[in-house]
Amino acid sequence: MWFFIFIVFSGPMKVERVDVIEIHWNKTQCIESTKRAERIGIPTHVSVGCVQVEGIAKAKDSKGLVP
């Protein structure tokens, strides 16, 4: 699982907050989101990126199917 995040800085090397913007199941989709955000334009005090979170799988319903 990959989190597409915004890191908001409040000063040099000081993080104000980190926001998870989207969740993706593969790296390629997450990187496309970062490229799209950069094309749209992001404020100078914000960085975007992808972070991989391991150990999380898609949930299955009672019939064993992935929604």
C-alpha positions, -999 to +999 in steps of 0.1 A: +000+000+000+013+035-009+002+068+007+004+099-014+012+126+011+016+164+014+042+176+039+035+212+050+064+231+064+061+260+089+097+270+087+131+258+076+133+221+084+102+223+106+072+202+096+038+216+105+018+186+094+016+156+071-016+149+052-025+117+035-042+128+002-047+094-015-041+057-009-028+035-038-022-002-041+009+002-063+038+026-066+031+036-102-003+050-094+011+069-065+039+084-085+014+095-112-005+114-084+027+133-075+033+142-111-003+154-115+000+176-083+033+191-096+017+199-129-012+216-112+011+235-089+018+232-052+027+260-027+064+266-021+061+255+016+046+221+006+063+189-006+046+159-020+056+123-021+048+086-018+054+065+013+051+027+012+033+010+042+038-027+044+018-053+062-016-040+050-037-061+026-070-055+008-099-066+030-121-095+018-158-097+023-176-127+040-175-146+007-137-142+004-140-116-024-120-084-026-145-055-032 
